[in-house]
């Protein structure tokens, strides 16, 4: 898998690097939400 196409892996790397990130969530019922992600440490 191409590292740039692995969205979940990019979130984990951003968290570990102390960077802020957002997460887009799409549920089966069509709801789309935006999460602020975990705070950068």
Secondary structure, 3 states (H helix, E strand, C coil): CCHHHCHHHHHHHHHHCCCCCCEEEECCCCCEEEECCCCCC
